[in-house]
């Protein structure tokens, strides 16, 4: 029965994908509006029947993306992890079951409800939370997490603000991994495409991370989900600077020698 359900969802998802691609070829204004609504309800902020379907299909097809993010994060039991745009929580369930605390945030009510169901045991144990909210205003205090992951930022309307928020909630020395978009040819301008998502070139993607406050920014590419060279970024939050006061005797000697 489970196999039948998976096959049925896959067939329906394929039909939806085909319809999106068919409509995408048309320049008709009404069809364009239909395409954008379908994209919004499936891969944007899943809602309604289409959102119900996509929320179950995406964990089946996004496994390779989750694996590459987990590889770069190198999670350890002492981590407190936040996933931004967590969907229904498959990454947290599959790759963060061993960490001390996990939190997820998503804008979709459908996804949040499924995520809370998926992680019900950990939520009941007080080691997890799934929150509905916007990535540009994360509801946690500064330095709450040791690691942050975002497995898809291409649909964020304000990626600069979202990345700044991710950096804010990281503690000093914490690290972040953000999955961006497929590799674009060198010299291609970054743009918001016709499918409602960003296509960044590498210099602009790196600048986004650095402007948000991340240091030691690194880029890596993987072939996943049909993307030839999916671009992801890894960054860290600068460790806090510790100021050590000189002993009074040393300070006095410096003043006496005319230093300071």
N, C-alpha and C positions, 0 to 999 in steps of 0.2 A: 504493500500500500504506500509506504514511504517513497519507494522508487517511482511509483506512478505519480505521486504528488510532485516530485522533483521534475519529472519529465513534463508534466502539465504546465508547471510554472515556467519551464524553459521554453516551451512552445509559445506560450502567451507572451513571454518577454521577447522572443524572436519576432513575433508579429508586431509588437509595439516598436521594436527597433527598426524593422523594415518600413513601418509607416512613417517614422521620424525621418529616415533617410530619403524616402520618396517625397515627402513634403519639403525637405530641405532643398531639393532640386528645383522647386518652384519659386518664382518671384511674385506670386500672387499674394497680396497683402493679407487676405483672410487666411490663407494657408500658412503664411508666416506666423500669424497670431496663434493659430492652432498649434504649430510646431513649438512655439515658446511655452504655451500652456502645458503641453505634454512633457517637455523637458523639465519644466518647473516641478510638475507633480510626480515625476519619476526620479530624476537624478539631482534636481535642485533641492527643493524642500518637500520630500515625499508626503503626499496627502491623498485622500480618497482611494478609490479602487486601484488606480495606477500606482499610487504610493505604497499600498499594501503589497502589491506584486513586486515592485522594485526593491522594497525593504527585505524581501526574502530571496531575491535573485542576486543582489549585489554581494552578499557574503560568499556566494558560491563562485563568483567570477573574480573577486578581488583578492583572493588568497595570496597570489604572488606579490601584490603590493604590500600586504601585511607582513610577509616574510622579509622583504627587503628593509622595511622600516624597523622591524624587530632586530634584524642583523646589525643595523647601524646604531641602534639605541643601546644594545648590550645591557639589557635590564638585569638588575640584581635584586635579591630579596629585600634589601634595605631601601629600595626606591619607593617614592611616592609619585605616581604617574598620572598625568592628565592627557586625555585624548580630546582634541578639538575637532568637531564634526565627526563624532564617534559613530553615527548611524545607530544600528541596533546592537552595537557592542561586540561584534565578533572578534575584533583585534584584542580588546581587553580580555575576553574570555579565553582566546587561544594562546596569546603570547604574553599575558601579564598575570597569569594565575598565581605565579610565585612571588609577586612583589607585595610589599607591605600594605599599600593603599592604592586604589585606582579610582579615578573620577573621569566621567565622560560628559561632554556637552554637545547638544545638537539643537537645531532650530525647529526640527520636525516633531510634532506631537506623536505622530505614528512611530517614528524611530525611537523616541524616548520611551514610549510605552513598551515596545518590544525589547529595548535594552534593559529596562528594569525587570522585565520577566526573565530575560536570559541570565542576568546577574543577581537574581533574587536572593540566593543563598549568601552571597558576599554582602549584599546590602543589609540583609537581616543581621549579619555578623558585625556590621559597623565598619567594614573594611572597603566599602565601595559606595559610590553615589553616581547617579545619572541625572543630569539637570537639563531642563529645557532653557535655552538662552542663546544670546548672540555672541559671536566670537569677538566683537569689537568692545564688549563690556563683560569680561569674565567675572563671575561672582565669587572670587577668592582673593584673599589678602596677598600682598607682595611676598614673594619667596615661599609660597606654600608647597611647591613641587620640586622634586629633583630632576624630573624629566618631563618633556612635553612632546607629543607627536600629533601631526595633522596629516592624515593619509590622502587628503585632497583639498587643495586650497584654490583650485582654478576657478571655482564658481563664486568666490567671495567678492562682493562689490567693493569692499574697502580692505584689501589685503594688508596695506600698510598699518592700519589701526589694529587689525587682528594680530599681526606679528608682534607689534609693540606690546599688546596685552599678554601674549604668550611669554615674551621675555620678562615682563613685569612679575608674573606669578612664579617664574623660576627663581630658585635660590641661587646665590652666587656659586659659580662652578657647575651649575646644572647644565644639561644639554637638551637640544631640541632637534627633531628630524621632521622636515616638511616635504611632502611629495608635491612636486610642481606639475609639469606638463611634459609632453613628448618633445624631444630635441627638435629645434628648428634650425634651418640652414644658417650658417654664419652670416651675419650682416642683416638678418631679418629683424625688422622692428617689432618690439613687443606690442601686443594689441588685444582688445576684447573682441573675440570672434563671433561669427553669426550663430553659434550654438550656445551663446551665453556663458562663455568661459574665457579665462586668460590664456594667452600663449606668450610666455616670456622667453627672451633670449638669455643666455647665461650671464652676461654682465649685468643686465637689469635684475635678474633673480638674485644674484649675489648682493647687489646694492640694496634690494629690499630687506634682506636679512641684516645687513650691516647697519642700515638706517634705523632698524627696529631695536638695535642695541646688542646684536649678537656678535661675538668675536670668533676667531678661528673658523671662519665659514669655509666649508668644503662642499664641492659639488660632485655627485656621482651619477652614473647612468646605468640603467638596467632595461632589458627588453621584457616588458610585462604587459599583459592584457592587450596585445596587439600593437603596443607602442614600441617603435624602434628607438631605443635610447630614452626611456622615461627619466626625466631629470628630477632629482631630489637634492635637497640641501641639508647639511648638518651644521649646527652652530652651537656655541656655548655662551653662557652668561659670564661676564668677567668676574673672577673671584674678588671678594671684598678686599680692599686695601687695609691692612692693619697698621695703625700708627703706634709706634712704641716711643713713649716719652723717655728721654735720656735721664739718667740719675742726676740728682741735684749737684753732686760733686763735679760731674762731667760738664754740665751746663755752666757752672761757675768758672771752670777752667777755660771754656770757650769764650766767655765774656771777658775774662781777664786777658786773654790773648788777642782781643780785638776782633774775634769772629762773632758774627751775629749782631 
